């Protein structure tokens, strides 16, 4: 697995968790999904992604997007 794929998996899990918690617990949890979406948009423009930095530190090999 590369950092790129790990970031996509992590972002997808955060979005799904936010939607699930928003449905079953409190609508305020939908802000978690919104935060994940905004973070993905800013990463597309700036190339800065905290999750990618964390996965690199864990030793996952780099992919094409986050070098």
N, CA, C and O atoms as a CHARMM CRD file, in Angstrom:
* protein
*
  268
    1    1 UNK  N      0.85800  -1.16700   0.00000 PROA 1      0.00000
    2    1 UNK  CA     0.00000   0.00000   0.00000 PROA 1      0.00000
    3    1 UNK  C      0.90400   1.22900   0.00000 PROA 1      0.00000
    4    1 UNK  O      1.94500   1.25300   0.65700 PROA 1      0.00000
    5    2 UNK  N      0.48900   2.24400  -0.74600 PROA 2      0.00000
    6    2 UNK  CA     1.24100   3.49400  -0.78300 PROA 2      0.00000
    7    2 UNK  C      0.56400   4.52900   0.11900 PROA 2      0.00000
    8    2 UNK  O     -0.55400   4.33300   0.59400 PROA 2      0.00000
    9    3 UNK  N      1.27000   5.62500   0.33500 PROA 3      0.00000
   10    3 UNK  CA     0.71800   6.71400   1.14500 PROA 3      0.00000
   11    3 UNK  C     -0.56500   7.23000   0.51100 PROA 3      0.00000
   12    3 UNK  O     -1.53100   7.52700   1.21500 PROA 3      0.00000
   13    4 UNK  N     -0.58000   7.33900  -0.81600 PROA 4      0.00000
   14    4 UNK  CA    -1.76800   7.84000  -1.50900 PROA 4      0.00000
   15    4 UNK  C     -3.00600   7.00000  -1.18500 PROA 4      0.00000
   16    4 UNK  O     -4.06500   7.52500  -0.84000 PROA 4      0.00000
   17    5 UNK  N     -2.84200   5.70700  -1.30300 PROA 5      0.00000
   18    5 UNK  CA    -3.98300   4.82100  -1.02900 PROA 5      0.00000
   19    5 UNK  C     -4.36900   4.84400   0.44000 PROA 5      0.00000
   20    5 UNK  O     -5.55300   4.77900   0.77100 PROA 5      0.00000
   21    6 UNK  N     -3.38400   4.93500   1.32100 PROA 6      0.00000
   22    6 UNK  CA    -3.68400   5.00400   2.75200 PROA 6      0.00000
   23    6 UNK  C     -4.46300   6.26900   3.08200 PROA 6      0.00000
   24    6 UNK  O     -5.37600   6.23900   3.90600 PROA 6      0.00000
   25    7 UNK  N     -4.10800   7.37700   2.44500 PROA 7      0.00000
   26    7 UNK  CA    -4.83100   8.64200   2.67300 PROA 7      0.00000
   27    7 UNK  C     -6.26100   8.51600   2.17200 PROA 7      0.00000
   28    7 UNK  O     -7.19300   8.96100   2.84100 PROA 7      0.00000
   29    8 UNK  N     -6.44400   7.91100   0.99700 PROA 8      0.00000
   30    8 UNK  CA    -7.80400   7.74500   0.46500 PROA 8      0.00000
   31    8 UNK  C     -8.65700   6.85800   1.36900 PROA 8      0.00000
   32    8 UNK  O     -9.82600   7.15500   1.61500 PROA 8      0.00000
   33    9 UNK  N     -8.07000   5.77400   1.86000 PROA 9      0.00000
   34    9 UNK  CA    -8.80200   4.87300   2.76100 PROA 9      0.00000
   35    9 UNK  C     -9.16400   5.59900   4.05400 PROA 9      0.00000
   36    9 UNK  O    -10.29600   5.51000   4.52900 PROA 9      0.00000
   37   10 UNK  N     -8.19100   6.32200   4.62000 PROA 10     0.00000
   38   10 UNK  CA    -8.43300   7.04100   5.86400 PROA 10     0.00000
   39   10 UNK  C     -9.51100   8.11400   5.68000 PROA 10     0.00000
   40   10 UNK  O    -10.40400   8.24900   6.51700 PROA 10     0.00000
   41   11 UNK  N     -9.42700   8.87700   4.58300 PROA 11     0.00000
   42   11 UNK  CA   -10.42300   9.91900   4.32500 PROA 11     0.00000
   43   11 UNK  C    -11.81700   9.30500   4.14400 PROA 11     0.00000
   44   11 UNK  O    -12.80500   9.83700   4.64900 PROA 11     0.00000
   45   12 UNK  N    -11.88600   8.20200   3.43400 PROA 12     0.00000
   46   12 UNK  CA   -13.17600   7.53000   3.25700 PROA 12     0.00000
   47   12 UNK  C    -13.75900   7.04300   4.57000 PROA 12     0.00000
   48   12 UNK  O    -14.96200   7.16000   4.80200 PROA 12     0.00000
   49   13 UNK  N    -12.90900   6.49500   5.42900 PROA 13     0.00000
   50   13 UNK  CA   -13.38400   6.03400   6.73900 PROA 13     0.00000
   51   13 UNK  C    -13.86600   7.20000   7.60500 PROA 13     0.00000
   52   13 UNK  O    -14.86400   7.07900   8.31500 PROA 13     0.00000
   53   14 UNK  N    -13.15800   8.32100   7.54300 PROA 14     0.00000
   54   14 UNK  CA   -13.58000   9.49400   8.32700 PROA 14     0.00000
   55   14 UNK  C    -14.92400  10.01300   7.82500 PROA 14     0.00000
   56   14 UNK  O    -15.79400  10.35700   8.62600 PROA 14     0.00000
   57   15 UNK  N    -15.09900  10.07300   6.51500 PROA 15     0.00000
   58   15 UNK  CA   -16.37400  10.53600   5.95900 PROA 15     0.00000
   59   15 UNK  C    -17.51100   9.58600   6.35000 PROA 15     0.00000
   60   15 UNK  O    -18.57600  10.03100   6.77800 PROA 15     0.00000
   61   16 UNK  N    -17.28300   8.29200   6.20200 PROA 16     0.00000
   62   16 UNK  CA   -18.33000   7.32700   6.56700 PROA 16     0.00000
   63   16 UNK  C    -18.63600   7.35500   8.06100 PROA 16     0.00000
   64   16 UNK  O    -19.79400   7.23500   8.46000 PROA 16     0.00000
   65   17 UNK  N    -17.61000   7.51100   8.88400 PROA 17     0.00000
   66   17 UNK  CA   -17.83300   7.60200  10.33200 PROA 17     0.00000
   67   17 UNK  C    -18.65000   8.84700  10.66600 PROA 17     0.00000
   68   17 UNK  O    -19.55900   8.79000  11.49500 PROA 17     0.00000
   69   18 UNK  N    -18.33200   9.96600  10.02700 PROA 18     0.00000
   70   18 UNK  CA   -19.08200  11.19400  10.27500 PROA 18     0.00000
   71   18 UNK  C    -20.54300  11.06800   9.87100 PROA 18     0.00000
   72   18 UNK  O    -21.43400  11.53500  10.58100 PROA 18     0.00000
   73   19 UNK  N    -20.78400  10.43900   8.73400 PROA 19     0.00000
   74   19 UNK  CA   -22.16600  10.25700   8.27800 PROA 19     0.00000
   75   19 UNK  C    -22.91200   9.29900   9.20100 PROA 19     0.00000
   76   19 UNK  O    -24.05800   9.55300   9.57300 PROA 19     0.00000
   77   20 UNK  N    -22.26400   8.20300   9.56800 PROA 20     0.00000
   78   20 UNK  CA   -22.91300   7.23900  10.46400 PROA 20     0.00000
   79   20 UNK  C    -23.21500   7.83600  11.82900 PROA 20     0.00000
   80   20 UNK  O    -24.31900   7.68600  12.35200 PROA 20     0.00000
   81   21 UNK  N    -22.22600   8.51500  12.40200 PROA 21     0.00000
   82   21 UNK  CA   -22.45900   9.15400  13.70200 PROA 21     0.00000
   83   21 UNK  C    -23.49000  10.27200  13.59300 PROA 21     0.00000
   84   21 UNK  O    -24.28100  10.48800  14.51200 PROA 21     0.00000
   85   22 UNK  N    -23.47900  10.98000  12.46800 PROA 22     0.00000
   86   22 UNK  CA   -24.47900  12.03000  12.25400 PROA 22     0.00000
   87   22 UNK  C    -25.88700  11.47500  12.17400 PROA 22     0.00000
   88   22 UNK  O    -26.84200  12.12000  12.60800 PROA 22     0.00000
   89   23 UNK  N    -26.01500  10.29300  11.62700 PROA 23     0.00000
   90   23 UNK  CA   -27.34100   9.68400  11.50500 PROA 23     0.00000
   91   23 UNK  C    -27.81800   9.07600  12.82400 PROA 23     0.00000
   92   23 UNK  O    -28.97300   9.24500  13.21500 PROA 23     0.00000
   93   24 UNK  N    -26.92200   8.37200  13.50000 PROA 24     0.00000
   94   24 UNK  CA   -27.33100   7.62000  14.68200 PROA 24     0.00000
   95   24 UNK  C    -27.13700   8.34900  16.00800 PROA 24     0.00000
   96   24 UNK  O    -27.81900   8.02400  16.98000 PROA 24     0.00000
   97   25 UNK  N    -26.23100   9.32400  16.08200 PROA 25     0.00000
   98   25 UNK  CA   -25.91500   9.95200  17.36200 PROA 25     0.00000
   99   25 UNK  C    -26.39000  11.39100  17.40600 PROA 25     0.00000
  100   25 UNK  O    -27.27000  11.73100  18.19600 PROA 25     0.00000
  101   26 UNK  N    -25.81800  12.23700  16.56600 PROA 26     0.00000
  102   26 UNK  CA   -26.15200  13.66100  16.57500 PROA 26     0.00000
  103   26 UNK  C    -25.79900  14.25800  15.22100 PROA 26     0.00000
  104   26 UNK  O    -24.75700  13.92800  14.65500 PROA 26     0.00000
  105   27 UNK  N    -26.65000  15.13200  14.69300 PROA 27     0.00000
  106   27 UNK  CA   -26.34600  15.77100  13.41100 PROA 27     0.00000
  107   27 UNK  C    -25.05500  16.59300  13.43600 PROA 27     0.00000
  108   27 UNK  O    -24.49600  16.88200  12.37800 PROA 27     0.00000
  109   28 UNK  N    -24.58200  16.96700  14.59600 PROA 28     0.00000
  110   28 UNK  CA   -23.34300  17.72400  14.70300 PROA 28     0.00000
  111   28 UNK  C    -22.14700  16.92500  14.19900 PROA 28     0.00000
  112   28 UNK  O    -21.14200  17.51400  13.80300 PROA 28     0.00000
  113   29 UNK  N    -22.23200  15.60500  14.20500 PROA 29     0.00000
  114   29 UNK  CA   -21.14300  14.76600  13.70700 PROA 29     0.00000
  115   29 UNK  C    -20.93800  14.92100  12.21100 PROA 29     0.00000
  116   29 UNK  O    -19.88800  14.53600  11.69500 PROA 29     0.00000
  117   30 UNK  N    -21.91300  15.47300  11.50100 PROA 30     0.00000
  118   30 UNK  CA   -21.73800  15.70200  10.06500 PROA 30     0.00000
  119   30 UNK  C    -20.62400  16.71000   9.79800 PROA 30     0.00000
  120   30 UNK  O    -20.08000  16.76400   8.69500 PROA 30     0.00000
  121   31 UNK  N    -20.28900  17.50400  10.80400 PROA 31     0.00000
  122   31 UNK  CA   -19.16500  18.42700  10.66400 PROA 31     0.00000
  123   31 UNK  C    -17.84900  17.67700  10.46200 PROA 31     0.00000
  124   31 UNK  O    -16.92800  18.20800   9.84000 PROA 31     0.00000
  125   32 UNK  N    -17.74800  16.46100  10.97300 PROA 32     0.00000
  126   32 UNK  CA   -16.55300  15.64800  10.76200 PROA 32     0.00000
  127   32 UNK  C    -16.38100  15.34000   9.28000 PROA 32     0.00000
  128   32 UNK  O    -15.27400  15.42500   8.75000 PROA 32     0.00000
  129   33 UNK  N    -17.47000  14.98500   8.61400 PROA 33     0.00000
  130   33 UNK  CA   -17.41900  14.72900   7.17400 PROA 33     0.00000
  131   33 UNK  C    -17.08400  15.99900   6.40400 PROA 33     0.00000
  132   33 UNK  O    -16.32800  15.96400   5.43400 PROA 33     0.00000
  133   34 UNK  N    -17.64700  17.11500   6.84000 PROA 34     0.00000
  134   34 UNK  CA   -17.35500  18.39200   6.18900 PROA 34     0.00000
  135   34 UNK  C    -15.87900  18.74600   6.34700 PROA 34     0.00000
  136   34 UNK  O    -15.25100  19.21100   5.39600 PROA 34     0.00000
  137   35 UNK  N    -15.32200  18.53300   7.53400 PROA 35     0.00000
  138   35 UNK  CA   -13.91400  18.80100   7.76300 PROA 35     0.00000
  139   35 UNK  C    -13.04000  17.93300   6.86200 PROA 35     0.00000
  140   35 UNK  O    -12.06400  18.41700   6.28900 PROA 35     0.00000
  141   36 UNK  N    -13.38400  16.66300   6.73800 PROA 36     0.00000
  142   36 UNK  CA   -12.60400  15.76100   5.88300 PROA 36     0.00000
  143   36 UNK  C    -12.66500  16.22700   4.42600 PROA 36     0.00000
  144   36 UNK  O    -11.65300  16.21500   3.72500 PROA 36     0.00000
  145   37 UNK  N    -13.83700  16.63100   3.97900 PROA 37     0.00000
  146   37 UNK  CA   -13.97900  17.12500   2.60800 PROA 37     0.00000
  147   37 UNK  C    -13.17900  18.39200   2.36600 PROA 37     0.00000
  148   37 UNK  O    -12.51800  18.52600   1.33600 PROA 37     0.00000
  149   38 UNK  N    -13.23400  19.31700   3.30700 PROA 38     0.00000
  150   38 UNK  CA   -12.45900  20.55300   3.16700 PROA 38     0.00000
  151   38 UNK  C    -10.96200  20.27400   3.18000 PROA 38     0.00000
  152   38 UNK  O    -10.20100  20.91300   2.45300 PROA 38     0.00000
  153   39 UNK  N    -10.54100  19.32300   4.00400 PROA 39     0.00000
  154   39 UNK  CA    -9.12600  18.96600   4.05400 PROA 39     0.00000
  155   39 UNK  C     -8.67700  18.35500   2.72500 PROA 39     0.00000
  156   39 UNK  O     -7.56400  18.62300   2.27300 PROA 39     0.00000
  157   40 UNK  N     -9.52100  17.54100   2.09500 PROA 40     0.00000
  158   40 UNK  CA    -9.16700  16.95800   0.80700 PROA 40     0.00000
  159   40 UNK  C     -9.04900  18.03900  -0.26900 PROA 40     0.00000
  160   40 UNK  O     -8.16800  17.97000  -1.12600 PROA 40     0.00000
  161   41 UNK  N     -9.93600  19.03400  -0.22400 PROA 41     0.00000
  162   41 UNK  CA    -9.87600  20.12300  -1.19900 PROA 41     0.00000
  163   41 UNK  C     -8.60700  20.94000  -1.02000 PROA 41     0.00000
  164   41 UNK  O     -7.92900  21.24600  -2.00100 PROA 41     0.00000
  165   42 UNK  N     -8.27300  21.29900   0.22200 PROA 42     0.00000
  166   42 UNK  CA    -7.06800  22.10100   0.42600 PROA 42     0.00000
  167   42 UNK  C     -5.81800  21.30100   0.08700 PROA 42     0.00000
  168   42 UNK  O     -4.83800  21.87600  -0.38800 PROA 42     0.00000
  169   43 UNK  N     -5.82400  19.99400   0.31600 PROA 43     0.00000
  170   43 UNK  CA    -4.66500  19.16900  -0.03300 PROA 43     0.00000
  171   43 UNK  C     -4.48400  19.10700  -1.55200 PROA 43     0.00000
  172   43 UNK  O     -3.35700  19.02800  -2.04200 PROA 43     0.00000
  173   44 UNK  N     -5.57300  19.14300  -2.28000 PROA 44     0.00000
  174   44 UNK  CA    -5.47400  19.12000  -3.74200 PROA 44     0.00000
  175   44 UNK  C     -4.79300  20.38200  -4.26500 PROA 44     0.00000
  176   44 UNK  O     -4.05700  20.33000  -5.25100 PROA 44     0.00000
  177   45 UNK  N     -5.03600  21.51200  -3.60700 PROA 45     0.00000
  178   45 UNK  CA    -4.45800  22.77300  -4.07200 PROA 45     0.00000
  179   45 UNK  C     -3.06600  23.03400  -3.50200 PROA 45     0.00000
  180   45 UNK  O     -2.21600  23.59800  -4.19200 PROA 45     0.00000
  181   46 UNK  N     -2.82100  22.63700  -2.26500 PROA 46     0.00000
  182   46 UNK  CA    -1.55800  22.98800  -1.61500 PROA 46     0.00000
  183   46 UNK  C     -0.55400  21.84200  -1.57600 PROA 46     0.00000
  184   46 UNK  O      0.64900  22.08200  -1.47100 PROA 46     0.00000
  185   47 UNK  N     -1.02700  20.60400  -1.65900 PROA 47     0.00000
  186   47 UNK  CA    -0.14300  19.45400  -1.53400 PROA 47     0.00000
  187   47 UNK  C      0.19000  19.11600  -0.09000 PROA 47     0.00000
  188   47 UNK  O      0.94000  18.17400   0.16500 PROA 47     0.00000
  189   48 UNK  N     -0.36100  19.87900   0.86800 PROA 48     0.00000
  190   48 UNK  CA    -0.11200  19.63600   2.28900 PROA 48     0.00000
  191   48 UNK  C     -1.21600  18.76000   2.85500 PROA 48     0.00000
  192   48 UNK  O     -2.39200  19.11900   2.80400 PROA 48     0.00000
  193   49 UNK  N     -0.83400  17.60800   3.39400 PROA 49     0.00000
  194   49 UNK  CA    -1.80900  16.68700   3.97600 PROA 49     0.00000
  195   49 UNK  C     -1.22000  16.09200   5.24900 PROA 49     0.00000
  196   49 UNK  O     -0.27300  15.31000   5.18100 PROA 49     0.00000
  197   50 UNK  N     -1.76900  16.45300   6.41500 PROA 50     0.00000
  198   50 UNK  CA    -1.25200  15.90800   7.66800 PROA 50     0.00000
  199   50 UNK  C     -1.30800  14.38000   7.73500 PROA 50     0.00000
  200   50 UNK  O     -0.40800  13.75100   8.29300 PROA 50     0.00000
  201   51 UNK  N     -2.34400  13.79200   7.17700 PROA 51     0.00000
  202   51 UNK  CA    -2.45100  12.32600   7.19700 PROA 51     0.00000
  203   51 UNK  C     -1.32000  11.70200   6.37900 PROA 51     0.00000
  204   51 UNK  O     -0.76400  10.67800   6.77900 PROA 51     0.00000
  205   52 UNK  N     -0.97500  12.30200   5.24800 PROA 52     0.00000
  206   52 UNK  CA     0.11700  11.77500   4.43400 PROA 52     0.00000
  207   52 UNK  C      1.43900  11.84800   5.19000 PROA 52     0.00000
  208   52 UNK  O      2.25600  10.93100   5.11100 PROA 52     0.00000
  209   53 UNK  N      1.64700  12.93400   5.92000 PROA 53     0.00000
  210   53 UNK  CA     2.86700  13.06400   6.71200 PROA 53     0.00000
  211   53 UNK  C      2.91800  12.00100   7.80300 PROA 53     0.00000
  212   53 UNK  O      3.97700  11.43800   8.07900 PROA 53     0.00000
  213   54 UNK  N      1.77300  11.72900   8.42000 PROA 54     0.00000
  214   54 UNK  CA     1.72100  10.70900   9.46900 PROA 54     0.00000
  215   54 UNK  C      1.98600   9.32000   8.89500 PROA 54     0.00000
  216   54 UNK  O      2.71300   8.53100   9.49800 PROA 54     0.00000
  217   55 UNK  N      1.40600   9.01400   7.73700 PROA 55     0.00000
  218   55 UNK  CA     1.62700   7.70600   7.12900 PROA 55     0.00000
  219   55 UNK  C      3.07400   7.53900   6.68300 PROA 55     0.00000
  220   55 UNK  O      3.63100   6.44600   6.78500 PROA 55     0.00000
  221   56 UNK  N      3.69600   8.62700   6.18400 PROA 56     0.00000
  222   56 UNK  CA     5.11800   8.56300   5.82000 PROA 56     0.00000
  223   56 UNK  C      5.96800   8.26600   7.04900 PROA 56     0.00000
  224   56 UNK  O      6.91200   7.47800   6.98700 PROA 56     0.00000
  225   57 UNK  N      5.62400   8.90900   8.17300 PROA 57     0.00000
  226   57 UNK  CA     6.37300   8.69100   9.41500 PROA 57     0.00000
  227   57 UNK  C      6.22600   7.25100   9.90500 PROA 57     0.00000
  228   57 UNK  O      7.11500   6.72800  10.57700 PROA 57     0.00000
  229   58 UNK  N      5.10900   6.61400   9.57200 PROA 58     0.00000
  230   58 UNK  CA     4.89300   5.22200   9.95000 PROA 58     0.00000
  231   58 UNK  C      5.62300   4.24700   9.02600 PROA 58     0.00000
  232   58 UNK  O      5.62800   3.03800   9.26100 PROA 58     0.00000
  233   59 UNK  N      6.23800   4.78500   7.97600 PROA 59     0.00000
  234   59 UNK  CA     7.04000   3.93900   7.09500 PROA 59     0.00000
  235   59 UNK  C      6.32700   3.41100   5.87000 PROA 59     0.00000
  236   59 UNK  O      6.85200   2.53100   5.18600 PROA 59     0.00000
  237   60 UNK  N      5.15500   3.91900   5.57700 PROA 60     0.00000
  238   60 UNK  CA     4.45700   3.49200   4.36300 PROA 60     0.00000
  239   60 UNK  C      5.14900   4.16200   3.17600 PROA 60     0.00000
  240   60 UNK  O      5.47200   5.34900   3.22700 PROA 60     0.00000
  241   61 UNK  N      5.37400   3.39600   2.10800 PROA 61     0.00000
  242   61 UNK  CA     6.13200   3.93500   0.98100 PROA 61     0.00000
  243   61 UNK  C      5.32600   5.00500   0.25200 PROA 61     0.00000
  244   61 UNK  O      4.10200   4.91500   0.15500 PROA 61     0.00000
  245   62 UNK  N      6.02800   6.02200  -0.26100 PROA 62     0.00000
  246   62 UNK  CA     5.33100   7.12600  -0.94000 PROA 62     0.00000
  247   62 UNK  C      4.71700   6.70400  -2.25700 PROA 62     0.00000
  248   62 UNK  O      5.16800   5.75700  -2.90100 PROA 62     0.00000
  249   63 UNK  N      3.68300   7.42500  -2.64300 PROA 63     0.00000
  250   63 UNK  CA     3.03600   7.20200  -3.93700 PROA 63     0.00000
  251   63 UNK  C      3.30100   8.39800  -4.83200 PROA 63     0.00000
  252   63 UNK  O      4.22500   9.17300  -4.58800 PROA 63     0.00000
  253   64 UNK  N      2.50200   8.54300  -5.85400 PROA 64     0.00000
  254   64 UNK  CA     2.71900   9.61700  -6.82500 PROA 64     0.00000
  255   64 UNK  C      2.25000  10.97700  -6.32200 PROA 64     0.00000
  256   64 UNK  O      2.85000  11.99600  -6.66400 PROA 64     0.00000
  257   65 UNK  N      1.20400  11.01200  -5.52800 PROA 65     0.00000
  258   65 UNK  CA     0.61200  12.28800  -5.14600 PROA 65     0.00000
  259   65 UNK  C      1.34500  12.96600  -3.98400 PROA 65     0.00000
  260   65 UNK  O      1.57200  14.17500  -4.02500 PROA 65     0.00000
  261   66 UNK  N      1.71100  12.22000  -2.97200 PROA 66     0.00000
  262   66 UNK  CA     2.30400  12.80400  -1.77600 PROA 66     0.00000
  263   66 UNK  C      3.75600  12.34100  -1.62300 PROA 66     0.00000
  264   66 UNK  O      4.02200  11.36600  -0.92100 PROA 66     0.00000
  265   67 UNK  N      4.67500  13.02000  -2.26200 PROA 67     0.00000
  266   67 UNK  CA     6.10400  12.66400  -2.17900 PROA 67     0.00000
  267   67 UNK  C      6.81000  13.54800  -1.19800 PROA 67     0.00000
  268   67 UNK  O      8.01400  13.40200  -0.99000 PROA 67     0.00000
